[in-house]
Amino acid sequence: MVVYRIRVSTGCSLYAGSNNQVTLWLVGQHGEAKLRTCLRPSRGKEAEFQEDVKEYLGRLLFVKVLKKSILRDDAWFCNWISVQGPGANGEELRFPCYRWVEGSGVLSLPEGTGCTVVEDSEGVFRKHREQELQERRKLYGWGNWKDGLILNMNGATKEDLPVDERFLEDKRIDFEASLAKGLADLALKDSLNVLTRWDDLDDFNRIFWCGQSKLAVRVRDSWKDDAFFGYQFLNGANPMLLRRSSQLPARLVFPPGMEELQAQLEKELQAGTLFEADFALLDGIKANVILSCQQHLAAPLVMLKLQPDGKLLPMVIQLQLPRIGSYPPLLFLPTDPPMVWLLAKCWVRSSDFQLHELQSHLLRGHLMAEVFAVATMRCLPSLHPVFKLIIPHLRYTMEINARARNGLVSDMGVFDQVVSTGGGGHVELLQRAAAFLTYKSFCPPDDLSDRGLLGVKSCYYAQDALRLWEIILGYVKGILTLYYKTDEAVKKDLELQNWCREITEIGLRGAQDRGFPACLQSQQELCHFVTMCIFTCTGQHSSIHLGQLDWFTWVPNAPCTMRMPPPTTKDVTLETVMATLPNFHQASLQMSITWQLGRRQPIMVALGQHEEEYFSCPKTKAVLLKFREELATMDKEIEARNAKLDIPYEYLRPSLVENSVAI
């Protein structure tokens, strides 16, 4: 007789345990054995027992699981199963699961070391790999929410998702409770403000009491300052638009009398200190109609100069593109009357709100991550090393995106109710923005170089993004070079090549012409591509997401809509500004949604800190430990740097970066 020691771990979520009976089999190189012990797994517990098996099974390959239901199917969330071989010094092997066990079928869990299809030369796992992917492709299909966009997970609502993609109870309860609180706050604000006057900028204080951050208070007090306005392009909620000018933009038309301004811009251009933020993507987008009232959009161009002290100051704002046969658009200057200049900056900030939420946040963060998630589930079996590496960074993405498509950007959703790009303009903007999804733009070393932001000492986003990219790249290399010893091993891995092709050709709808690879030819290409996927789902999303509460809570700094058209003269008063900015209901709803989505999440996993252990071998665990140590070092360095800054930059601080697009 041979004695095996078995441990079975059950998840901690509310319904993770099961009253159904669970039977196990051990499958080794020399045979398999059904275990006599039957389990009824308890939530948050580890069951441990020993079993006598007639013969030594050889190295264990699988644990098979069968859950029998008598009266009803009671799903069980299994974390992992471990088996220690015979003898006091027997090796303990881990069989990761981290999913719901449902129905009455037999589930096979491979041992957690992982292997590629190339390494599996004897075909030990071939049948398992093929069956698992066949079953997954039935569950995970591509959908097309709107024509002209990258693809998404098939299914109209969150209830259509596979159970393993749904929020666990703690996450669901927190999300829905915060939504209820936000709606209650909105109703209270509306009732308090419906009969009061709304004719002064200070009136926005009446709705400014929804869990605001310290920086949000600073924004309220400083939003009119030019240096504060410029700072946001470097380190605000949307640092993706700013670029160093290589020439004066063709759309910038100087009317007679503006020769001095042109000379100033030329001087900054020659010095390499001229920057621009161009919102031309918004040109011609149809603006929303809210409660029969036409809303308005602009397509600003902002030219800014970088001073020796690191401050970025606006030099000129042009709100519209020039039209043939029309007068040149007005140029707004810091020397204009205060209300004129303030309104021009409000138009820029409102335009930035639109591009932030739709292009930088939804498209480049959420929807891109969903492409990675669907392709991974369709193409990579659970024992594939790339699956094990990337799966913690795809958690909850499908559900949060399904909720967004059914609440934020749906027909009669939040965008239709209060955002100037709602009512269909948001879809058109997403379709346009898809053309700018280039591979290089998702890789900070390339993107920051292309935009001329490398070496800008006051751009903390650039510094931290570059550092975090290098740390993730080191982690990815550390894991994948254990499995891919040569470039040839990469080329021959058909599962890997199918995954890459599925992302580029199917999910991204033929993005080869934008630099995305359709195949991977070397270790270097593989590591770069996987790093891009993980960075997009973690650091890049957090750099866009975390700033919302700080920068969008004070509504005049990021108006969700504009109720009057862009000014065509410089005859601007406070009444003009207030008539243009959102009304109190629109502002209240913006604040409530900003609080719900932008608040620090209590159910949050920081980058690299996931509890799931998909890899079981000591070498991979050592790489993960080094990754965590490097993240901790970066975290402390950012903390020390921020202590010296007037405005701390924390959106890429590893302890605040979420491990996946989960909110």
C-alpha positions in Angstrom: 0.0 0.0 0.0 1.1 3.6 -0.8 0.0 6.5 1.4 -0.9 9.9 -0.2 -1.7 13.0 1.9 -4.3 15.2 0.2 -5.3 18.8 1.0 -8.3 20.5 -0.6 -8.8 24.3 -0.4 -12.2 26.0 -0.8 -12.6 29.7 -1.6 -13.8 32.3 1.0 -16.6 33.9 -0.9 -20.1 33.7 0.5 -21.3 30.6 -1.4 -17.9 29.0 -2.1 -18.7 25.9 0.0 -21.0 23.1 -1.2 -23.3 20.5 0.3 -22.8 18.2 -2.7 -20.5 15.3 -2.3 -17.0 15.5 -4.0 -15.0 12.5 -5.1 -11.4 12.6 -6.2 -9.1 10.5 -8.4 -5.3 10.6 -8.5 -3.9 10.2 -12.0 -0.2 9.4 -12.4 2.2 8.1 -15.1 1.5 4.5 -14.0 -2.2 4.6 -13.5 -5.0 6.2 -11.6 -6.8 5.5 -8.3 -10.2 6.6 -7.0 -10.1 7.9 -3.4 -12.5 6.5 -0.9 -12.8 9.7 1.1 -15.7 11.9 0.0 -15.8 15.6 0.8 -18.5 18.2 1.5 -16.3 21.3 1.1 -16.7 24.1 3.6 -16.3 27.8 2.8 -12.8 29.1 3.5 -11.6 25.8 4.8 -8.8 23.3 3.9 -9.8 19.7 4.1 -6.9 17.3 4.8 -6.8 13.5 4.8 -4.7 10.5 3.9 -5.5 7.7 1.5 -4.0 4.2 1.0 -3.5 3.4 -2.6 -2.7 -0.2 -3.7 0.2 0.8 -6.0 2.5 3.7 -6.6 1.1 5.8 -9.4 4.3 7.4 -10.5 4.6 11.1 -11.0 1.1 12.6 -10.6 -0.3 14.3 -13.7 -3.9 15.1 -12.8 -6.4 15.2 -10.0 -9.9 14.4 -11.3 -12.9 15.9 -9.5 -16.5 14.7 -9.5 -19.2 16.6 -7.6 -22.4 14.7 -7.2 -25.7 16.5 -6.6 -28.7 14.7 -5.1 -31.5 17.2 -4.9 -29.9 20.3 -6.5 -26.6 21.4 -8.0 -24.7 23.3 -5.3 -21.7 24.9 -7.0 -18.3 24.7 -5.2 -15.4 27.2 -5.6 -12.2 25.2 -5.5 -9.0 27.0 -4.9 -6.6 24.1 -5.3 -5.8 20.5 -4.4 -2.4 19.4 -3.2 -1.1 15.9 -3.0 2.0 14.8 -1.1 3.6 11.6 -2.4 4.6 8.5 -0.3 7.2 8.7 2.4 8.2 11.4 4.9 10.1 13.3 2.3 7.5 12.8 -0.5 7.1 15.7 -2.9 4.0 17.8 -2.5 2.4 18.8 -5.8 -0.2 21.6 -6.3 -3.1 21.3 -8.7 -4.5 24.8 -9.2 -8.2 25.3 -9.9 -9.6 28.8 -8.8 -12.9 28.3 -10.5 -16.5 27.1 -9.8 -17.1 23.4 -10.0 -20.6 22.9 -11.4 -22.8 20.1 -12.8 -22.0 16.5 -12.7 -19.1 16.2 -15.2 -15.6 15.1 -14.3 -13.1 18.0 -14.0 -9.4 17.2 -14.6 -6.9 19.5 -12.9 -3.3 19.3 -14.3 -0.3 19.7 -12.0 0.7 23.3 -11.7 4.2 23.3 -13.1 2.9 24.1 -16.5 4.2 23.2 -19.9 3.9 24.3 -23.5 2.6 22.1 -26.3 6.2 21.9 -27.5 7.4 20.6 -24.2 4.6 18.1 -24.2 6.4 16.1 -26.9 5.0 12.7 -25.7 1.5 14.0 -25.8 0.8 13.4 -22.1 -1.5 16.4 -21.8 -2.6 16.6 -25.5 -6.1 15.3 -25.1 -6.7 17.4 -22.0 -5.5 20.5 -23.8 -7.8 19.9 -26.8 -10.8 19.0 -24.7 -10.4 22.0 -22.4 -10.2 24.5 -25.4 -13.1 22.9 -27.1 -15.3 23.4 -24.0 -14.0 26.9 -23.6 -14.7 28.0 -27.1 -18.4 27.0 -26.6 -18.5 29.2 -23.5 -16.4 32.1 -24.7 -17.4 33.5 -28.1 -16.7 36.9 -29.7 -19.4 39.5 -29.7 -19.7 42.9 -31.5 -21.3 45.5 -29.3 -21.2 48.1 -32.1 -20.0 48.0 -35.7 -16.6 49.4 -36.3 -15.3 48.7 -32.8 -12.9 46.0 -31.5 -14.7 42.8 -30.4 -15.9 41.9 -27.0 -17.2 38.9 -25.1 -20.4 37.5 -26.6 -23.5 38.1 -24.4 -25.8 41.1 -23.9 -25.7 41.3 -20.1 -23.5 40.2 -17.2 -25.9 37.2 -16.6 -24.8 35.9 -20.0 -21.2 35.5 -18.9 -19.6 32.2 -17.8 -19.9 31.9 -14.1 -16.1 32.1 -13.6 -16.1 35.6 -15.1 -18.7 37.0 -12.6 -18.0 39.0 -9.5 -17.7 37.0 -6.3 -20.2 38.0 -3.6 -18.0 40.4 -1.8 -17.2 42.4 -4.9 -20.8 42.3 -6.1 -22.2 43.5 -2.8 -19.7 46.4 -2.5 -20.2 47.5 -6.1 -24.0 47.5 -5.9 -24.0 49.1 -2.4 -21.8 51.9 -3.7 -24.1 52.4 -6.7 -27.1 52.6 -4.3 -25.3 55.2 -2.2 -24.4 57.2 -5.2 -28.0 57.3 -6.4 -29.3 58.2 -2.9 -26.8 61.1 -2.8 -27.9 62.2 -6.2 -31.6 62.2 -5.2 -30.7 64.2 -2.1 -28.6 66.8 -4.0 -31.4 67.2 -6.6 -34.0 67.8 -3.9 -31.9 70.4 -2.1 -31.0 72.3 -5.3 -34.0 72.1 -7.5 -35.5 75.4 -6.3 -32.2 77.3 -5.6 -30.3 79.6 -7.8 -27.4 78.3 -9.9 -25.7 81.3 -11.2 -22.2 81.5 -9.7 -19.2 79.2 -9.8 -19.2 78.9 -6.0 -22.6 77.2 -6.4 -20.9 74.0 -7.5 -19.8 73.7 -3.8 -23.4 72.7 -3.0 -22.9 69.4 -4.6 -19.2 69.0 -3.7 -19.7 66.7 -0.7 -19.5 63.1 -2.0 -16.3 61.6 -0.4 -14.0 64.0 -2.2 -10.2 63.5 -2.0 -7.7 65.9 -0.6 -6.5 66.6 -4.1 -10.1 67.2 -5.3 -10.3 70.0 -2.8 -7.0 71.4 -4.1 -8.5 71.2 -7.6 -11.5 73.2 -6.5 -9.3 75.9 -5.1 -6.7 76.0 -7.9 -8.5 75.0 -11.1 -8.3 78.5 -12.6 -4.5 78.7 -12.4 -2.7 78.3 -15.7 0.1 76.2 -14.2 -2.6 73.9 -12.7 -4.3 73.6 -16.0 -1.0 72.7 -17.7 0.0 70.2 -15.0 -3.0 68.0 -15.8 -1.6 67.2 -19.3 1.5 65.9 -17.6 0.2 64.1 -14.6 -3.6 64.4 -14.4 -6.3 61.9 -15.2 -5.4 61.7 -18.9 -1.7 62.1 -19.6 -2.1 60.4 -23.0 -2.7 63.4 -25.2 0.3 65.7 -24.6 3.2 65.6 -27.1 6.2 67.7 -27.9 5.8 69.8 -31.0 8.0 69.1 -34.0 6.5 71.9 -36.0 3.6 74.4 -35.6 0.3 72.5 -36.3 -1.2 73.1 -39.7 -4.6 73.8 -38.1 -3.2 76.7 -36.1 -4.1 79.8 -38.1 -2.8 83.2 -37.1 -5.0 86.1 -37.9 -3.5 89.5 -38.7 -2.0 91.1 -35.6 -0.8 87.8 -34.1 2.7 87.9 -35.4 4.2 88.3 -31.9 2.4 85.2 -30.7 3.7 83.3 -33.8 7.2 84.4 -33.0 6.9 83.3 -29.4 5.7 79.8 -30.5 8.5 79.6 -33.0 11.0 80.4 -30.3 9.7 77.7 -28.0 9.6 75.3 -30.9 13.3 75.9 -31.7 14.2 75.5 -28.0 12.3 72.1 -27.8 10.0 73.5 -25.1 6.8 73.7 -27.2 4.1 71.1 -26.5 0.6 70.6 -27.8 -2.6 68.8 -27.0 -4.9 68.4 -30.0 -8.5 67.3 -29.6 -9.2 67.1 -33.4 -10.7 63.6 -32.9 -13.9 65.4 -31.6 -14.3 67.5 -34.7 -17.6 66.8 -36.4 -18.9 64.4 -33.7 -22.6 64.9 -33.3 -23.4 66.4 -29.9 -26.1 65.0 -27.5 -29.6 66.3 -27.0 -30.6 66.1 -23.4 -34.3 66.6 -22.4 -34.8 68.4 -25.7 -31.8 70.7 -25.1 -29.0 70.7 -27.6 -25.6 70.1 -26.0 -22.3 71.2 -27.7 -18.8 69.9 -28.4 -15.5 71.6 -29.5 -12.2 70.3 -30.9 -9.6 72.4 -29.2 -5.9 72.8 -29.8 -3.8 73.9 -26.9 -0.2 75.1 -27.3 1.9 75.0 -24.1 5.5 75.9 -23.1 7.6 74.0 -20.6 9.4 76.4 -18.3 12.8 75.7 -16.7 11.1 75.1 -13.3 9.0 72.3 -14.9 5.7 74.1 -15.1 3.7 73.7 -18.3 1.9 76.9 -19.2 -0.7 77.4 -21.9 0.2 79.9 -24.6 -2.9 79.8 -26.9 -6.1 77.9 -27.2 -8.0 77.4 -30.5 -11.4 75.8 -30.0 -12.3 74.8 -33.5 -10.6 73.6 -36.7 -10.4 76.2 -39.5 -13.0 75.9 -42.3 -12.6 76.7 -45.9 -14.5 79.9 -46.7 -14.9 80.9 -43.1 -13.1 83.3 -40.9 -10.1 81.9 -39.0 -11.1 80.5 -35.6 -10.6 82.7 -32.6 -7.4 82.3 -30.7 -7.7 82.6 -26.9 -4.8 83.9 -24.9 -3.8 84.2 -21.2 -3.9 88.0 -21.7 -7.6 87.9 -22.6 -10.1 89.1 -20.0 -10.3 86.5 -17.1 -13.8 85.1 -18.0 -12.9 84.8 -21.7 -9.7 82.8 -20.9 -11.5 80.7 -18.2 -14.3 79.7 -20.6 -11.7 78.7 -23.2 -10.0 76.5 -20.6 -13.3 75.0 -19.6 -13.9 73.9 -23.2 -10.5 72.2 -23.2 -11.2 70.5 -19.9 -14.7 69.3 -21.1 -13.1 67.9 -24.3 -10.5 66.2 -22.2 -13.3 64.6 -20.2 -14.7 63.1 -23.4 -11.4 61.7 -24.7 -10.4 60.5 -21.3 -13.6 58.5 -20.6 -14.1 57.1 -24.1 -10.6 56.8 -25.8 -8.1 56.5 -22.9 -10.3 54.8 -20.3 -13.0 52.7 -22.0 -11.3 51.8 -25.3 -7.6 51.6 -24.5 -8.2 50.2 -21.0 -11.4 48.2 -20.6 -12.1 47.1 -24.1 -8.5 46.2 -24.9 -8.3 44.1 -21.7 -11.4 42.3 -22.7 -9.9 41.3 -26.1 -6.9 39.8 -24.2 -9.3 38.0 -21.8 -11.5 36.4 -24.5 -8.5 35.4 -26.7 -6.8 33.9 -23.6 -9.8 31.8 -22.7 -10.3 30.6 -26.3 -6.7 29.8 -27.1 -4.6 28.9 -24.1 -5.2 25.8 -21.9 -4.9 26.2 -18.2 -1.5 24.5 -18.0 0.0 26.9 -20.6 2.6 29.2 -19.0 1.3 32.3 -20.7 -2.2 31.5 -19.4 -0.8 31.1 -15.9 1.1 34.3 -16.2 -1.7 36.5 -17.5 -4.9 35.1 -16.0 -4.6 37.0 -12.7 -4.6 40.2 -14.7 -7.9 39.4 -16.4 -10.0 38.9 -13.3 -13.5 40.6 -13.3 -12.8 42.4 -16.6 -15.7 40.8 -18.5 -18.3 41.7 -15.9 -17.2 45.3 -15.3 -17.3 45.8 -19.1 -20.7 44.2 -19.4 -22.0 46.5 -16.7 -20.5 49.5 -18.5 -22.2 48.5 -21.8 -25.5 48.2 -20.0 -25.3 51.3 -17.7 -22.8 53.9 -18.8 -22.7 53.8 -22.6 -26.0 52.0 -23.3 -29.1 53.6 -24.8 -30.5 55.9 -22.1 -27.4 55.2 -20.0 -25.3 57.8 -18.1 -23.7 59.1 -21.3 -27.0 59.6 -22.9 -28.3 61.4 -19.8 -25.6 63.9 -19.0 -22.6 63.7 -21.4 -22.2 65.8 -24.5 -20.9 62.9 -26.5 -23.9 60.8 -25.5 -26.8 60.0 -27.8 -24.6 58.2 -30.4 -21.6 60.6 -30.5 -19.8 58.4 -28.0 -20.0 55.4 -30.4 -18.8 57.5 -33.3 -15.9 58.7 -31.2 -14.9 55.2 -30.2 -15.0 54.1 -33.9 -12.7 57.0 -34.8 -10.4 56.3 -31.9 -10.0 52.6 -33.0 -7.7 53.8 -35.9 -5.2 55.1 -33.2 -4.8 51.8 -31.4 -1.2 51.3 -32.5 1.0 48.7 -30.9 3.7 51.3 -30.1 1.1 53.4 -28.3 0.5 50.6 -25.8 4.3 50.3 -25.0 5.5 53.2 -22.8 9.1 53.1 -24.1 7.9 53.7 -27.6 4.9 55.9 -26.8 6.8 58.2 -24.5 9.6 58.5 -27.0 7.2 59.2 -29.9 5.5 61.9 -27.8 8.8 63.5 -26.7 8.1 63.0 -23.0 11.2 61.1 -22.1 13.4 63.3 -19.9 10.7 65.7 -18.9 11.4 65.8 -15.2 8.0 67.2 -14.2 6.2 64.4 -16.0 5.9 61.8 -13.2 3.5 59.7 -15.3 6.3 59.1 -17.9 8.9 58.3 -15.2 6.7 55.9 -13.3 5.2 54.2 -16.4 8.7 53.5 -17.8 9.9 52.1 -14.5 6.8 49.9 -14.0 7.1 48.7 -17.6 10.7 47.6 -17.0 9.7 45.8 -13.7 6.8 43.9 -15.4 9.1 43.1 -18.4 11.7 41.6 -16.0 9.0 39.5 -14.4 7.7 38.3 -17.7 11.1 37.4 -18.9 11.9 35.6 -15.7 8.9 33.3 -16.1 8.8 32.7 -19.8 12.5 32.0 -20.3 12.0 29.0 -18.0 9.7 27.6 -20.7 11.1 29.0 -23.9 14.8 28.3 -24.1 15.1 29.3 -27.8 13.3 31.4 -30.4 12.4 28.1 -32.1 10.4 27.0 -29.1 8.4 30.2 -29.5 7.8 29.7 -33.2 6.7 26.1 -32.7 4.1 26.7 -30.0 0.9 26.6 -32.0 -1.3 27.5 -29.0 0.8 30.6 -28.4 0.7 31.6 -32.1 -3.1 31.1 -32.2 -3.5 33.3 -29.1 -1.4 36.1 -30.7 -3.3 35.8 -34.0 -6.7 35.7 -32.3 -5.9 39.0 -30.5 -4.6 40.8 -33.5 -6.6 39.5 -36.4 -9.9 38.7 -34.7 -10.3 40.7 -31.4 -8.6 43.8 -32.8 -10.1 43.2 -36.2 -6.9 43.1 -38.2 -4.5 45.3 -36.4 -1.4 44.2 -38.2 -1.3 47.5 -40.1 -1.1 49.3 -36.8 2.0 47.3 -35.7 0.4 44.5 -33.7 2.0 41.1 -34.4 0.0 38.3 -35.9 2.7 35.8 -34.9 5.6 35.7 -32.4 9.0 34.8 -33.8 11.4 35.1 -30.8 11.7 35.2 -27.0 12.1 39.0 -27.2 8.9 39.5 -29.2 7.0 37.1 -26.9 8.1 38.9 -23.7 7.4 42.3 -25.2 3.9 41.3 -26.3 2.9 39.7 -22.9 4.3 42.7 -21.1 2.2 45.0 -23.2 -0.9 42.9 -22.3 -0.2 42.9 -18.5 0.8 46.6 -18.4 -2.4 47.6 -20.3 -4.5 45.7 -17.8 -2.7 47.1 -14.7 -0.5 50.2 -14.8 -2.0 51.8 -17.9 -5.6 51.4 -16.7 -4.8 52.6 -13.2 -3.0 55.7 -14.5 -6.2 56.7 -16.3 -8.7 55.4 -13.7 -7.3 56.5 -10.4 -7.3 60.2 -11.2 -11.1 60.5 -11.8 -12.0 61.2 -8.2 -9.2 63.8 -7.9 -9.7 65.7 -11.1 -13.4 65.2 -12.1 -15.2 65.7 -8.8 -15.0 69.5 -9.1 -17.2 69.7 -12.1 -16.0 73.0 -13.7 -12.5 71.4 -14.0 -14.0 68.6 -16.1 -17.5 69.4 -17.4 -19.3 66.4 -18.6 -21.3 68.5 -21.1 -21.4 72.1 -22.4 -24.9 73.7 -22.8 -23.9 76.6 -25.0 -21.8 76.5 -28.2 -18.1 77.5 -28.2 -17.8 81.3 -28.1 -17.3 83.1 -31.4 -16.5 86.4 -29.8 -14.6 87.5 -26.7 -17.8 89.0 -25.2 -17.9 86.6 -22.3 -19.4 87.1 -18.8 -19.9 85.0 -15.7 -23.5 84.5 -17.0 -22.1 83.0 -20.2 -19.8 80.6 -18.3 -22.6 79.4 -16.0 -25.0 79.0 -18.9 -22.4 76.9 -20.7 -21.3 74.6 -17.8 -23.5 71.7 -16.6 -26.6 72.4 -14.7 -26.9 71.2 -11.1 -28.5 67.8 -12.0 -25.9 67.1 -14.6 -23.1 68.1 -12.3 -24.6 66.0 -9.4 -24.8 62.9 -11.6 -21.2 63.4 -12.8 -20.1 63.7 -9.2 -22.0 60.6 -8.1 -20.7 58.4 -10.9 -17.2 59.8 -10.4 -17.3 58.9 -6.7 -18.6 55.4 -7.3 -16.1 54.5 -10.0 -13.2 56.6 -8.8 -13.2 55.9 -5.1 -10.5 53.6 -3.6 -12.0 50.1 -3.9 -12.1 48.0 -0.6 -12.2 44.8 -2.7 -9.0 45.4 -4.5 -5.9 43.3 -5.4 -2.7 45.3 -5.8 -0.4 44.6 -8.7 1.4 41.3 -8.2 -0.3 40.5 -4.9 -2.9 38.0 -6.1 -3.4 35.0 -3.8 -4.0 32.6 -6.6 -0.9 30.4 -7.3 -1.2 29.1 -10.8 2.5 28.2 -11.0 3.7 25.6 -8.5 7.4 25.1 -9.2 10.0 26.8 -7.0 11.7 28.7 -9.9 8.5 30.5 -10.9 7.7 31.3 -7.3 11.2 32.8 -6.9 10.5 35.0 -10.0 7.2 36.2 -8.5 8.9 36.9 -5.2 11.5 39.1 -6.9 8.7 40.9 -8.8 7.0 41.7 -5.6 10.2 42.9 -4.0 10.9 45.3 -7.0 7.3 46.6 -6.8 7.8 47.2 -3.1 11.0 49.1 -3.7 9.3 51.2 -6.4 6.5 51.9 -4.0 8.8 53.2 -1.3 10.7 55.4 -3.8 7.5 57.0 -5.1 6.4 57.6 -1.5 9.8 59.3 -0.7 9.6 61.4 -3.9 6.0 62.4 -3.3 6.8 63.7 0.1 8.9 66.4 -1.6 6.3 67.3 -4.2 3.6 70.0 -4.0 1.2 67.6 -5.7 2.0 63.9 -5.1 1.7 61.6 -8.2 0.4 58.2 -7.0 -1.5 56.7 -10.0 1.3 54.3 -10.8 2.3 53.5 -7.3 2.3 49.7 -7.2 0.4 49.4 -4.0 -2.5 51.4 -5.6 -2.3 49.8 -9.1 -5.1 47.2 -9.4 -4.0 43.8 -10.7 -6.6 43.8 -13.4 -9.3 46.0 -15.0 -11.8 45.3 -12.2 -13.5 48.7 -11.8 
